[in-house]
Amino acid sequence: MRSLFFLSKAIFFLLFVFTLMPVRSEEPMNVLIIQTDEHNFRTLGCYRDLMPVDQAFVWGKGVKVDTPNIDWIAKDGAICDRYYATSPVCTPSRAALISGLYPQNAGAINNNVPLNDGVNTFAHVLKDIGYVTGYAGKWHLAGSAKPGWKPKKNFGFTDNRFMFNRGHWKKLEIGPKGPRIGAVKEGKPTYSLAGADQKTFTTDFLFDRTIDFVRTNKDRPFCYMVAIPDPHGPNTVRAPYDTMFDPATFSQPASALAKGQDLPSFQRVMKDRFNARQMALYFGMVKCIDDNVGRILKALREENILNRTLIVFTSDHGDMCGELGRHNKGIPCEGSARIPFLIRAPGLIKPGTVVRESLGTVDFKPTLLGLLRVDSEETFEGRNATDLLRTGKAPDSWEDVTFVRIGNAENKGKAWFGAFSRKYKLILSGSDRAGFFDLENDPNELRNSIALPEHREKIRFLARALKKYGQKHKDPLMELNAIRSDLKWAIEGTGPYGPVPR
């Protein structure tokens, strides 16, 4: 009996002690962000699977890149069907992604303009709670330096040895003093392939650095971002990817041969020459990226940390790749502004989730911190889409509108901003007529429906949202008389649309 008495007291004491001990929280989830540059979303199988055949194969029947590794991220996580670059050029899009601020408030409103010193990035937040952080690849937020290795201001990415500011270099190597451009002519770095192989071709080189970081920090929570400068031009890629796709199978997108109706100049069908050889090489660059994504997934599996690593695959903006007879980016068309966004977060996001609502790069930081359950006292300008990703359904309070913009008031000829939903776009310009596009019935954006009475209330809804955005977030484009006039008509007008002289 005496022994039972002491045993019961011992058990009681241990229970008491355990109740006083802090409960161990869940092990922090690692974060790996893979960002490409100027990437047309139609090149990924997971996006083609969501589209009708004529939209999935715009470069010819059955002409495609197989991207099984990138697609796996979507299948085992979520794909965002309508994800937009907040500003579809490099610097402002990247600024919005890492800061959760609109470009005009992050400082980096145009290309080659540096990020404001006081901007707090998601890397800052995670570093402050114990994450080891790092970045490799193209940065484009430190002004005009080119290449600009290891910028002095790392914005929370502590290990930035392999970060370079600008350029679409094709060959990188490690020299006696650190990383350097491997192709040089007359003492100056060039974009030449210069015999780049699977160790020195830029895509391979940067994924190697990512794998090194992952293996080195596998026992600590880490946040690493790798920014691949492909498939941005120049459209060159190492063997065997340079001959993997036959140019003879490619054809010009049908939208380039169509006649648009009442299109603003920034959306007008052009007659840029379609280069099938360039598209075959573009596909080769995408295939090389996918194979390297497979390598990083393999490394995560080997280190037994795949299931505690949140993985994002995205881009800074798109490339028209011949759609509407255009190339490159900077316009509000889908090929330019709509970008891939895939996210896998085991235990947080159900595999196979498809998010249909529109989102933008400015929403990334608050959403990432929301998924990781990281509290922040910041006031974000982007939205926290955690509920959308976790459930696949928008909360009752969610408004399906994303704001996309480019330029400043001083250069009104290239300035525009718009309110995009999943089905519709309203775009106002500083130098041209307004545009309204019904994406469901006009996916190639060939008919400007701004003057059609049946769309009047949809236009009014998007215009009100756009005005509210512009005032709240101090968009300088609100200063342009043409935009103010079009907003007034879109919200209050009862007569037919008639743009004021620009």
ABEGO torsion letter per residue (X at the ends): XAAAAAAAAAAAAAAAAAAABBBBBBBBBBBBBBBBBGBBAAABAAAAAABBAAAABAAEBGBBBBBAAAAAAAAABBBBABBBBABBBAAAAAAAAAAGBBAAAAGBABBGBBBBAABBBAAAAAAAAGBBBBBBEBAGAAEABOAGBGBABAGGBABAAABBABEBBABBBBBAAEBBBABBBGGBBBABAGGBBAAABAAAAAAAAAAAAAAAAAABBBBBBBBBAOABOBBBBBOAAAAABBAAABBBBAAAABBBBGBBAAABBBABBBBAAAAAAAAAAAAAAAAAAAAAAAAAAAAGAAAABBBBBBBABBBAGGBGGBBEBGBABAAAABBBBBBBBBGABBBGBBBABBBBAAAAAAAAAAAAGBBBABBBABBBAAAAAAAGBBBAABBBBBBBBBEBAABAAABBBBBBBAABBBBBBAABBBBBBBAAABAAGABBAAABAAAAAAAAAAAAAAAAAAAAAGBAAAABAAAAAAAAAAAABABBBBBBBX
